[in-house]
Amino acid sequence: MSDKSLPFSFPITDMVNHPPHYNQHGVECIDAIKATTGDNFKDYLKGNIMKYLWRFDYKGKPIEDLQKARWYLDKLIDEVYEPEYKLTTSELDPDKELDRLRGRKSSAD
């Protein structure tokens, strides 16, 4: 995203979903952590949820910390989600189903 009225543009960095310091050589840090922690990955996610909820009032960026806590909670939901029944792709949009499980309304609603 850039401002068309300026002769130059600044890249917008998403510090919640894709902070650049967590992606080196095309590998997302979260993917490396998942690969190395195995069954303990859910505990790692729970710890980060607690960390961001604990500190949001004290670090100067409360909204960003709460968004990070939500990001880790969404990851945890993704990890524990097991479809109760199997449907074909045409019958169920996996993104809409995860939004439903996360307690969010889909954009189509």
C-alpha positions in Angstrom: 0.0 0.0 0.0 1.4 3.4 -0.9 0.3 7.0 -1.0 -0.1 8.0 -4.7 0.3 11.7 -3.9 4.0 11.2 -2.9 6.8 10.8 -5.4 8.0 7.8 -3.4 6.3 5.1 -1.3 7.0 3.4 1.9 6.3 -0.3 2.2 3.7 -1.2 4.8 5.1 -3.9 7.1 2.7 -6.3 8.8 4.2 -6.6 12.3 1.5 -9.0 13.5 1.1 -11.6 10.7 4.4 -11.4 8.8 7.1 -9.4 10.6 10.2 -9.4 8.4 12.6 -10.3 11.2 10.8 -13.7 11.5 11.4 -14.7 7.9 15.0 -15.6 6.9 15.9 -17.2 3.6 12.2 -17.9 2.8 11.5 -19.8 6.1 9.0 -18.5 8.5 10.2 -18.8 12.1 6.9 -20.3 13.2 7.2 -23.1 10.7 10.7 -23.9 12.0 9.5 -23.9 15.6 6.6 -26.2 14.7 9.0 -28.6 13.0 11.4 -28.7 16.0 8.8 -28.8 18.8 6.6 -31.5 17.4 3.9 -32.4 19.9 4.9 -29.5 22.2 4.0 -26.9 19.6 0.6 -26.3 21.2 2.3 -25.5 24.5 4.5 -23.1 22.7 1.4 -21.4 21.2 -0.3 -21.2 24.6 2.8 -19.6 26.1 2.9 -16.9 23.5 -0.8 -16.2 24.0 -0.2 -15.8 27.7 2.9 -13.6 27.1 1.0 -11.1 24.8 -2.0 -11.0 27.1 0.2 -10.4 30.1 2.2 -7.5 28.6 -0.3 -5.7 26.4 -0.8 -2.9 29.0 2.9 -2.3 29.6 4.8 -2.2 26.3 3.3 0.8 24.6 1.5 -1.0 21.8 -1.5 -2.7 23.4 -3.5 -3.2 20.2 -0.5 -4.8 18.4 0.1 -7.1 21.4 -3.6 -8.1 21.6 -3.5 -8.8 17.8 -0.5 -11.0 18.3 -2.2 -12.9 21.1 -5.2 -13.5 18.7 -2.7 -14.6 16.0 -1.3 -17.3 18.3 -4.8 -18.2 19.4 -5.9 -18.7 15.8 -2.8 -20.8 15.2 -3.7 -22.9 18.2 -7.3 -23.3 17.0 -5.9 -24.4 13.6 -3.7 -27.0 15.4 -6.5 -28.6 17.4 -9.2 -28.3 14.7 -10.3 -31.7 13.4 -13.3 -31.8 11.2 -16.2 -33.6 12.9 -17.1 -35.0 9.5 -15.4 -35.1 6.1 -16.8 -33.0 3.4 -15.6 -32.4 -0.1 -14.1 -29.0 -0.9 -17.2 -28.0 -2.8 -19.3 -28.6 0.3 -17.2 -26.6 2.8 -14.9 -23.7 2.5 -12.1 -24.5 5.1 -11.4 -20.8 5.7 -15.1 -20.1 6.5 -15.1 -23.1 8.8 -12.1 -21.9 10.7 -13.5 -18.4 10.9 -16.7 -20.0 12.4 -14.6 -21.9 14.9 -12.7 -18.8 15.8 -15.9 -17.0 16.5 -15.7 -14.7 13.5 -18.4 -13.9 11.0 -17.3 -14.6 7.4 -17.3 -11.8 4.9 -20.1 -13.5 3.0 -22.5 -13.3 6.0 
